[in-house]
Amino acid sequence: MTKKKQSVNWEKLCGQLQQALAAEMKENQMLQEKLSAATLIALKNAGVIDYLEEKLAITMDMVDGNKSV
């Protein structure tokens, strides 16, 4: 007995691969935009934290009497 090889519809397969690639590219772009937005928020928050830590250090020095007002 010999097995008959199944024929491949290359055009259909190429179309499916092209659609899958387009969907992945669109999702990748969306994720990249979300990452950029999250990075910007993180940088802003880091700046706020640095500012508050500096103000806290100054305040603690004033409370301890190490620096003049």
VENCORKA-V194745 format. One record per backbone hydrogen bond with DSSP energy under -0.5 kcal/mol. CO is the residue of the C=O (numbers start at 1). NH is the residue of the N-H. E is the energy in kcal/mol with one decimal. If there is no record, write none. Layout:
{{CO;NH;E} {CO;NH;E}}
This chain:
{{8;10;-1.4} {9;13;-2.4} {10;14;-2.8} {11;15;-2.2} {12;16;-2.3} {13;17;-2.5} {14;18;-2.5} {15;19;-2.2} {16;20;-2.4} {17;21;-2.5} {18;22;-2.3} {19;23;-2.3} {20;24;-2.3} {21;25;-2.5} {22;26;-2.2} {23;27;-2.4} {24;28;-2.6} {25;29;-2.1} {26;30;-2.1} {27;31;-2.6} {28;32;-2.3} {29;33;-2.1} {30;34;-2.1} {31;35;-2.4} {32;36;-2.2} {33;37;-2.2} {34;38;-2.5} {35;39;-2.5} {36;40;-2.1} {37;41;-2.1} {38;42;-2.4} {39;43;-2.4} {40;44;-2.3} {41;45;-2.6} {42;46;-2.4} {43;47;-1.9} {44;48;-2.1} {45;49;-2.6} {46;50;-2.5} {47;51;-2.2} {48;52;-2.7} {49;53;-2.7} {50;54;-2.2} {51;55;-2.5} {52;56;-2.5} {53;57;-2.3} {54;58;-2.2} {55;59;-2.5} {56;60;-2.9} {57;61;-2.1} {58;62;-2.0} {59;63;-2.5} {60;64;-2.4} {61;65;-0.7} {61;66;-2.2} {61;67;-0.9}}
